[in-house]
Amino acid sequence: MKSETIKYALQERAIPLKKRKGFFNLSQTWPLHVFLLPSVVLLLIFSYTPMVGFLIGFQDFKPWLGIFGSPFVGLKHFRFMFHDPTALQVIWNTLIIAVFKIIAGAIAPFTFALLLNEVRAVIFKRIIQSLVYLPHFISWVILGGILTDLLSTNGMINQLLIGMGLDRVFFLGSGNWYRFTLVVSDVWKDFGFGTIIYLAAMAGINPNMYEAADIDGANNWQKTIHITIPAVVPIAIVIVTLSLGNILNAGFDQVFNTYNPLVYPKGDIIDTYVYRVGLQQGSFSFATAVGFFKSIIGFILIATTYKLASKYANYRIF
């Protein structure tokens, strides 16, 4: 009986999906289609229909004329974007902040997971894991207020620095310090989530490999170098590669809730610039052009990174 079950399963896997009886038979699968229909409708309404708004970037948009009534100006706003020093500085800021976030966000959880994997006290390990994962659930609206209080000129951090005989640091008012603050706070908030991914990969390592290493006389450091790290590197490659697709997303929520005019030259990113120019100053067409440019580059990067992940890490999405 068991052999017949295995034989049937192998035969089923050998049959292409399109040839399976009833696979595309609507009379049998219509409940599944009905089940998916609300999600598809919401996706069309809130994700695809608003994409028509990209036309504003090619128009001299007037709200009272609407999208289809505003005069068409071609690539005027895109040419202006590449000649506007502020727009170019914003793009450069976004790249710098995003790249440092990707690098730090890859190193921190990988290193912490290796250290936490060596902890043998299960209760202590779970408590630490829960504590570092907790900030991931706190919104930047709340964290922005906390950081503003802690890092202000009279905040707790500066009071500690003064008590140690050091000078005050203008964390949220100096451009370079602000970039540093963005990267460190972003890593602190989200490295717990990455740690869980790496710990899950480490849990899948064959324990026989460690036992064989123990028999050969390997110490913990040697087992980490020759067993743990090589086993986790593939998932690390996937995470880093896929994160490259978000290189133009430097974190709108984080920046918007912590920045101020003093750090615009080095802390303003594409998303906050589009918000400020488009909604606050009313330059809808120019803001749309900048946002559309970001979307095109982001799409190219995402397609490229998935291709790289497929080639070098055997990652497949279907």
N, C-alpha and C positions, 0 to 999 in steps of 0.2 A: 504493500500500500504506500509506503514511504517512497519507494523508488518511482512509482507511478506519479505521485505528486510532484517530485523533482523533475521528472521527464516532462510533465505538462507545463510546469513553470518555465523550463528552458524553451519549450516550443512557443509559449506565449511571448517570451522575450525576443525570440527570433522573428516573430511576425511584425512587420512594420506597422506603425500606429495607424496609418491611413487604410491598411487592409483589415484591421480588426473589425469584426462584425459589430455594427452599432456604434463605433467610435464617433462618427460624424452623423449619426442618425438622429435628426432633430426630434423625432417622435419619442426617443428614449432619453435624450439629454436635455429636453426643454426645461425641466425643473431647475437644472443648474444655470441655464441661461437666464431664467426669471430671477433666480437668486442673485446673479451678478448684475442684473439690469439697474437697480438703484445706484450701485457704485459707478457704473459706466455713465449714467446720466449726470451724476454729480461731478465726475471727472470732466465730462464735456462742458458742463456749465461753468465750473470754477477754474479749470486748468486750460482748456483749449479755446473756448470762446474769448476770454480776455486777451489771447494772443493776437487778435485782430488789432489791438492797440499799438502794435509795433509800427503801424502806418503813421502814427503821430510823429515819429522820428524823421519822416520824409516830408513833413508838412510844416507850414506856419500855422500851427494849431490855434484855433479860436474856439473856446468852449461853447459860445452861442451858435457857432456854425456846425459843430460836431465833427466827427472823424471824416465823414464822407462829403462834408461841405467846405472844409478848410483848404486853402490853396496849397498845391503841391510845389515843393522847393527842391526836390531831389536830395543830393548829398550835402547840402549846405551845412547842416548842423554837424555832420561827421567831419567835414573839412575844418570847421571851427574848433571841434574837439581836439584835433591833432595839432592845432596852432594855439590852443589856449594853455598857457603855462600852468594854470590851476588844475585843469583836467589832467594834464600829463603828470603833475605832481601827485594827484590823487591816485592815479593808476600805479605809479611807482610806490607810493605808500602801501597800497593794497598788496602788491607783490612782496615787498619786504616783510610786512607783518605776517602775511600768510605763509611764506617760506619758513620763517623762524618758528611759527606755530607748528608747522608740519614736522620740522626737524625735532624740536623739543617734545612735541606730542608723540613722536615715535620712540625716542630714547627713554623718556621717563617711565611709561608703563612697562616697556620691555625690561628695563633694569629692575624696577620695583617687583615685577612678577618673578624674576630670577631670585631676588632676595627673599620674597615671601614664600617661594617654593621650598626654601631650605628650612623654614620654620616647622618644627615637628609637633609643637603644642597646637592641636586642632582648634581648641576653643579660642586661644589667643589669635590664631591665624584668621579665623572667621570674624572676630571682632575688628581686627585691623582692616580686613577686606571690606567690611560693612562701612567703617568710618571713612575710608578713602573713596568709597562709591557714593556716599551720601550727597556731596555737593553737586553731583550730576543732576539731581532732581530739583535743585534750587534755581529759579529763573534769574536771569541777569538783571531784572528789575530790582530784585531784593539784593543780589550780590553787588550791584552797582552802588546802592546806598551804603552797604557795609564797607565796600572799598573806599568810598568817598570819606566816610568817617574815620577809617583806620589810617588812610594815607594823606589826609589833609595836613597842612602845616602845623596844626595843633593836635593832630591825631595821635593815637597810641604809639604808632611806629616811630614818628618823629620825636615823641617824648622819650622813648627808649634810646634813640640815637643821641639825644641831648644828654641823657643821664650817663651815657658811655663816653661823653666828652667829644662827640662828633657833631658835625654841622647838620642843619635841617636839610632834607631832600624834598624838592618840589616834585613829587611823583606824578601828580596829575596836572602839572603846569609847565613842565619841561618836556620838549618833544622826545628826546632820546630816552629819558626816564619813563615817559608815558608808553613808548613802544615796549620797553622792558616790562613794565607793569602789565600790559596787555598779554604778552606772551606767558609770563609767569602765572597770572591769574587764570588764563585759559587752560594751561596745563594742570594747575591745581584743581580746577573744576572737573575736568574730563578724564584725567589719567586713570582714575579708578575703573572707568568702563573698559578702557583698553587693557588694564591689568586682568580683568575677568576673562577676556578673550585669550590672552596669553596663558593664563592658568589653565583654561580649558584645553588648550593645545598641549600643555605639559602633562595634563592628566591622561592624555591619550597615548603617551609614550609607553612602549612595552616595558614592564618592570623587569623582564628577563635580561634586558640590556644592562640595567643597573646591577643586577645580581652577578652577571658575568664580569662587569667591571670591578665589583668587590672581590671576586675570586682572583682577578689579576692584580689586586692590590692598589687600585685607583682610589685616590682621595676625593673629597667632595668637589674641590676645584677642578680636578681632571674630569670628573663625571659631568660637571656643568659645561666645560669647554668642548668635550668630545661627544656628548650624548644630548644634553638638554638644548643647548644653543642650536646645533645643526637641525634638531627636530622642529624647533620653533621658527627658524629662519624663513621657511616657505610662507607661513601665515603672516610674518612680519613684512615680507615682500609684497604680499597682496594688500595689506593695510596701507603701507606707504604708497604703493603704486596707485591705488584707488583714491587716496587722499589728494593726489596731484590734480585730480579733476576739479577739486574745490579750491584751487590756488588763487582764484579771484574772489573767493568768499572769505574775507578776513574777520567776519563776525559782526554783523550789524547791531545785534542786541547789546553785545558787550561794549562796543565803541559808543553807540548812541547814549547809553546810560552812564558813561564815565567821561566823555570828552567835553571840551569847552573851546571857545575861540582861541585860547592861548596855544593849543596844540594842533590847530588845523594844519599848519605847514607840514607836520610829520605824523599826525595821527588821523587825519581825515581819509576815509576810504571811499571806494566807489559807491557803495550803498548809502552811506550817510550823505555823500555829496549829491547823489540823485535825489534823495529825500529833501535836502535843504534847498537845492536849486529848483526842483520840480514842484514841490508842494508849498514851500514857504515863500519862494521868490516868484513862482508862477511861470517859470520857463519850461513849460511842459514838453515842448518839442526837443529842446536840447537835452533835457534829463532823460527822455525816452531814447534818444540816440546813444547816449552814454550807456544806459542800461541794456540796450539791444546789442551794442558792441560787446559788452561783458557776457551776454548770453551766448553769442556766437563763439567767442573764444572759449567759454566754459564748455559748450557742446563739443568743440573740437578736442579739448583736453580730456573730457570724459571718454569720448570714443577712443582716443589714443591710449589712455591709461588702461582701459578694458582690454585693448589689444595687447598691450605689454603684459598685463596680468595673465592673459591667456597663454602668451608665448613663454614667459619665464617662470610662472608659478602654477601653470595648468589650471587656472581659474576659469570657470564657466558659469554664465548666468542662465543658460538653458541648454 
